[in-house]
Amino acid sequence: MSLQFSVLASGSTGNAFYLETEEHSFLVDAGLSGKAMDGLMERIGRKIDDVDGIFVTHEHSDHIKGLGVIARKYGLPVYANEKTWKAMENQIGKLDTGQKFLFPMESVKSFGGLDVESFGVSHDAAEPMFYVFHYQGRKLALMTDTGYVSDRMKGIIRSANVFVFESNHDVGMLQMGRYPWSIKRRILSDVGHVSNEDAALAMTDVIGDGTSRIYLAHLSQDNNMKELARMSVQQTLAAKGFVAGETFQLFDTDPKIPTPLCAV
C-alpha cells in the first residue's frame, strides 16, 4: 500500500495537487478552470469523478478558480476552515449543505489509513492553512503561500519524506521587475511569499534522514525561473551541508504540466 501524488499545477496562474491511497483520492485546491482540471487529471491517468473530496488551503483565486464548478459537477465534499468558507462563498457559488465540511486549523482528519493534518501559514488571506499527509509511516508535507516559515511550521513539517515547498521568487528579479512597489512590498512581507533563498534556509531545518524528494512550487512567472530557483536552492543547501542528488533530489513544478504520479 502506498501514498501517491502529483503536483497538477503550481504557480500564480493556478494551483492544484492530487494524492491517492488504495482507499481514497483527494485534491488540494482547484485553482484552474474545470476543463483545465479535467485535462490535468487525464494526463496522470486519473479522473475527477473518482476523487473523494477537495481540501482547500485559502480563498485566493489561483487556488479556488474551478472549485465550485468541479464540486457541483461531481458532487464532491469540500473541506475548509470556517473563515475560509466565509471568504470564498461568494466566489465559488452555491454548494449543497451536504458538500460543505469544516476542517479547523491545527486539527487532524482521518480517511481510512490516511491522516490529514492542517496547519496555519502566514499569508494575506482569511485563515490560510496547508496540509501534511500521513500514511503507513510515510509523510508528505505541502506548504506554499506563506511569507515566512516559523518554528511552529517547521516542527509540523519536519522530516517529511516528500516536501512540496514554496520557492516563489528571486529577490533581485522582484526588486528590479515591473511590479508596482505596493505589490513588491506585499510579496516581500511576512504575509506574502517565500523567496528561493529563504525557502532553502527553511529546508535546512526540516530535511530529515528519510527525505527523498523536494518539489519547488509556486514559482512566480515574472520574478523567478526554474533554473534560477533550483540553482539558488541548491547553493544555499550546499552551504549548509545538504547536497541535492545525494540523499534527496530536487524537482520542478509547472503551471500547466503535472508532475508524474510518484509514491511517497
Residue pairs with C-beta under 8 A, 6 or more apart in sequence:
1 21
1 22
1 113
1 135
1 136
2 21
2 22
2 135
2 136
2 138
2 263
2 264
3 19
3 20
3 21
3 114
3 133
3 135
3 136
3 138
3 140
3 263
3 264
4 19
4 20
4 21
4 261
4 262
4 263
4 264
5 17
5 18
5 19
5 20
5 140
5 162
5 261
5 262
5 264
6 17
6 18
6 19
6 44
6 258
6 259
6 260
6 261
6 262
7 17
7 164
7 215
7 217
7 253
7 258
7 259
8 16
8 17
8 18
8 27
8 37
8 40
8 41
8 44
8 258
9 15
9 16
9 31
9 32
9 36
9 40
9 253
9 254
9 255
9 256
9 258
10 17
10 144
10 164
10 217
10 218
10 219
10 253
10 254
10 255
11 62
11 218
11 219
11 220
11 221
11 253
11 254
11 255
12 62
12 218
12 220
12 221
12 255
13 32
13 62
13 221
13 255
14 31
14 32
14 36
14 62
14 65
14 255
15 29
15 31
15 62
15 63
15 144
15 218
16 27
16 28
16 29
16 30
16 31
16 32
16 37
16 40
17 27
17 28
17 29
17 142
17 164
18 25
18 26
18 27
18 28
18 41
18 44
18 46
18 51
18 258
19 25
19 26
19 28
19 133
19 140
20 26
20 46
21 112
21 113
21 114
21 135
23 111
23 112
23 113
23 114
24 52
24 111
24 112
24 114
25 46
25 50
25 51
25 52
26 51
26 52
26 53
26 54
26 55
26 111
26 116
27 48
27 51
27 53
27 54
27 55
27 70
28 54
28 55
28 56
28 57
28 131
28 142
29 54
29 55
29 56
29 57
29 63
29 64
29 67
30 37
30 54
30 63
30 64
30 65
30 66
30 67
30 70
30 71
31 61
31 62
31 63
31 64
31 65
31 66
31 67
32 40
32 65
32 66
33 65
33 66
33 69
34 66
34 69
34 70
34 73
36 66
37 48
37 66
37 70
38 47
38 48
40 258
41 47
41 48
43 257
43 258
44 258
44 260
44 261
45 261
46 261
48 70
48 73
48 74
48 76
49 74
51 74
51 76
52 76
52 77
52 111
53 76
53 77
53 78
53 79
53 101
54 67
54 70
54 71
54 76
54 77
54 78
54 79
55 79
55 80
55 103
55 116
55 131
56 63
56 64
56 67
56 78
56 79
56 80
56 84
56 88
57 63
57 128
57 129
57 130
57 131
57 144
57 145
58 84
58 87
58 123
58 125
58 126
58 127
58 128
58 129
58 145
59 84
59 87
59 88
59 91
59 125
59 126
60 125
60 145
61 91
63 145
64 88
64 91
64 92
67 78
67 88
67 92
68 91
68 92
68 93
68 95
69 93
70 76
71 78
71 92
71 95
71 99
72 93
72 95
75 96
75 99
76 99
77 99
77 100
77 101
78 95
78 99
78 100
78 101
79 101
79 102
79 103
79 109
80 88
80 101
80 102
80 103
81 102
81 103
81 104
81 105
81 118
81 127
81 129
82 102
82 104
82 127
83 126
83 127
84 125
84 126
84 127
84 128
84 129
85 100
85 102
86 126
87 125
87 126
103 109
103 116
103 118
104 118
105 118
105 119
105 120
105 127
105 129
106 118
106 119
106 120
107 117
107 118
108 115
108 116
108 117
108 118
109 115
109 116
109 118
110 116
113 135
113 136
114 133
114 134
114 135
115 133
115 134
115 135
116 131
116 132
116 133
116 134
117 131
117 132
117 133
117 134
117 156
118 129
118 130
118 131
119 129
119 130
119 131
119 132
119 152
119 153
119 156
119 157
120 127
120 128
120 129
120 153
121 128
121 129
121 130
121 143
121 145
121 146
121 153
122 128
122 146
122 147
122 148
122 150
122 190
122 191
123 145
123 146
123 147
123 191
123 192
123 193
124 186
124 189
124 191
124 192
125 145
128 145
128 146
130 142
130 143
130 144
130 145
130 146
131 142
132 139
132 140
132 141
132 142
132 156
132 157
132 160
133 139
133 140
133 141
133 142
133 264
135 264
138 161
138 264
139 159
139 160
139 161
139 162
139 210
139 264
140 160
140 161
140 162
140 163
140 164
140 264
141 156
141 157
141 160
141 162
141 163
141 164
141 165
141 206
142 164
143 149
143 153
143 157
143 163
143 164
143 165
143 166
144 164
144 165
144 166
144 168
144 193
144 217
144 218
145 166
145 193
145 218
146 153
146 166
146 193
146 194
147 189
147 190
147 191
147 192
147 193
147 194
148 190
148 194
148 198
149 194
149 198
149 199
149 202
154 202
154 205
154 206
157 163
157 206
158 205
158 206
158 208
159 206
159 207
159 208
159 209
159 210
159 211
160 206
160 208
160 211
161 210
161 211
161 212
161 213
161 264
162 211
162 212
162 213
162 214
162 215
162 262
162 264
163 203
163 206
163 207
163 211
163 213
163 214
163 215
164 215
164 217
164 253
165 199
165 202
165 203
165 214
165 215
165 216
165 217
166 193
166 194
166 199
166 217
166 218
167 194
167 195
167 196
167 199
167 200
167 216
167 217
167 218
167 219
167 224
167 229
167 232
167 233
168 187
168 193
168 194
168 195
168 196
168 199
168 218
168 219
168 220
168 223
168 224
169 187
169 193
169 195
169 196
169 219
169 220
169 223
169 224
170 195
170 196
170 223
170 224
170 225
170 228
170 229
170 232
171 188
171 195
171 196
171 197
173 222
173 223
173 224
173 228
174 184
174 187
174 188
174 195
174 220
174 223
175 184
177 184
177 222
177 223
178 222
179 187
179 222
179 223
186 192
187 193
187 220
187 223
188 195
193 218
193 220
194 202
196 224
196 228
196 229
196 232
196 233
196 236
197 232
197 236
199 216
199 233
200 232
200 233
200 234
200 235
200 236
200 237
201 236
201 240
203 214
203 233
203 237
203 242
204 236
204 237
204 240
204 242
207 214
207 242
207 248
209 247
211 247
211 248
212 247
212 248
212 249
213 248
213 249
213 251
213 262
214 244
214 248
214 249
214 250
214 251
215 250
215 251
215 252
215 253
215 259
216 226
216 229
216 230
216 233
216 250
216 251
216 252
216 253
217 253
218 253
219 225
219 226
219 229
219 253
221 255
226 252
229 252
230 250
230 252
233 244
233 250
234 244
234 250
237 243
237 244
238 244
242 248
244 250
251 259
253 259
